[in-house]
Amino acid sequence: MQLAHIPLDKLNISALNMRHSKRAPDVSDILPSVRARGVLVPLLVRPNGTPESFEIVAGRRRYFAAKSLADERGEGDALPCAIIEDGDDADALEASLIENFARLDPDEVSQWETFSRLIREGRTIPDIAATFGITELLVKRILALGDLLPKIREAYRREDIDAETARHLTMASKAQQKDWLALYADPEQYAPRGHQLKQWLFGGQSISTKVALFAVEDYPGLIVCDLFGEDSYFADADLFWQKQNEAIAAKRDAYLEAGWPEVAVLEPGQHFQSWDHEKTPRKKGGKVFISVSHRGAVECHEGWLSRKEARRARALGEGGEPEETPAKPSRPELTGPMQNYVDLHRHGAVRTAMLDHPCVALRLMVAHAITGSGLWQVRREPQRTANEAVAASIAASRAEAAFAEKRRAVLALLGQADEEGAIAGGNGDGFALVAVFARLLALCDDDVMRVLSLAMAETLEAGSAVVEALGNHLGIDMGAWWQADDAFFDLLRDREIANSMLADLAGKSVADGNVAEKVKTQKKIIRDCLSGENGREKIDNWLPRWMKFPVESYTKRGGFRTADQWASVQPLFVRQ
């Protein structure tokens, strides 16, 4: 580099100067100093085609200050200049920017213009960061302004929009930026800014990567970063929730494996009410509650019991005696209507199947005669339903239709072919009794056994242990008699149970991916699996554990009478 004094008329502004502009700069702050002492700091120049012509790479404001002073005096002094070699444009750009950084920080848009030109000249981001002594993140942040439309960059340069708004706009698509510009240019419209702009861009579902329980690098979708590279967001909320739910399920399973007695995953947006709970160690039955915000943030509350449960635990720990009657489960596995639904469907299938096993019915009838039952007076099972939906479901079931057909056949044997009434439960009329007896005397043994089986079926008590004993002894396949209907899904309201059913149908990964979803959403996926809709593989002859013989529970909470009934009589039966 050579130093020389060059006349003003031999100098002009280089197009590579980062402050190159048609408009003359404001030099009022340096003009008094130049007027008093002249230009002291050399300008950076390089040859411009001829040996006597040079272009200014850095020092534009000093050049204009000297020209202003020459206009005042009618003559100008030659300016001190450092002449750099006529090398590549990237070197000149760096020299311009370095000189300006040392003297006066340019605005970020000006920095972006120069950094972008350096990139086009072959410089890399690490090269630029090393040259100017700044971080690579800062270089990326400045280069990110290139994602903005020119009109937005100019508004940012003029400080018409703030840094936060510019940062959020770097995450917008070109179409969104155009829409925002249309609002910005219309005085009668409101262009959202700051936090409101982020809500406008993401449709109210901006989910930060900071809340992810899973490894962000495992997320297969698009992640949008802001201008500064400090915040990033998931572009696909549905895909985020699938991955987040899988991570929540894994966290729940880890707690259970670690020995926590129960882990409750709350619905998104449902707050954990610490005021209604007491801190309780795991060894004393403390539970874990996992709360999930609508923004995806997950918080685990370890070692809590409801105040009622905590009081009960303290009473037992102080030597208190449990009540003689078992305490009612805080939340039984089945609601009353669902238990009624299960009882009657199972009852219908068992008594219909028993009609094909008259020898079994005969032995059962003898047992009734010896030990009695709640119905053996004789009264037929009333089949009371909890509501109209359960009544409609039972009336439409396969078992009820098959039972009605066989009942009509038996009524025909008794000479009552035109009647639809039941056999059992007469009013004790003597003439009717002798009439039925005379008819039975005329029938063969097989027909009498059919009549006996029907009478036993009509007096079989729903929801009793004997239904469970018969169903298991006869090896009844409920899949032949029952399928999930609207009444079943209307009564299914427990989210934990629905998630277990979803795991049985669609696999654990699908269930884990929806563990925090509302029960309505999980029931929709179960229906899709049963119907083969919405891309789900169709599952035929599915039975929930409640419908199987032998019956099974989904939880350890208790409150499932059917399972209790079977557990009480199971030791009496050994399947061959």
Secondary structure, 3 states (H helix, E strand, C coil): CEEEEECHHHEEECCCCCCCCCCCCCCCCCHHHHHHHCCCCCEEEEECCCCCCEEEEECHHHHHHHHHHHHHHCCCCCEEEEECCCCCHHHHHHHHHHHHHHHCCCCHHHHHHHHHHHHHCCCCHHHHHHHHCCCHHHHHHHHHHHHCCHHHHHHHHCCCCCHHHHHHHCCCCHHHHHHHHHHHHCCCCCCCCHHHHHHHHHCCCCEEHHHCCCCHHHCCCCEEECCCCCCEEECCHHHHHHHHHHHHHHHHHHHHHCCCCCEEECCCCCCCCHHHEEECCHHHCCEEEEEECCCCCEEEEEEEEEHHHHHHHHHHHCCCCCCCCCCCCCCCCCCHHHHHHHHHHHHHHHHHHHCCCHHHHHHHHHHHHHHCCCCCCCCCCCCCCCCHHHHHHHHCCHHHHHHHHHHHHHHHHCCCCCCCCCCCCCCCCHHHHHHHHHHHHCCCHHHHHHHHHHHHHHCCCCCCHHHHHHHHHCCCCHHHCCCCCHHHHHHCCCHHHHHHHHHHHHCHHHHHHCCCCCHHHHHHHHHHHHHCCCCCCCCCCCCCHHHCCCCCCCCCCCCCHHHHHHHHHHHHCCCC
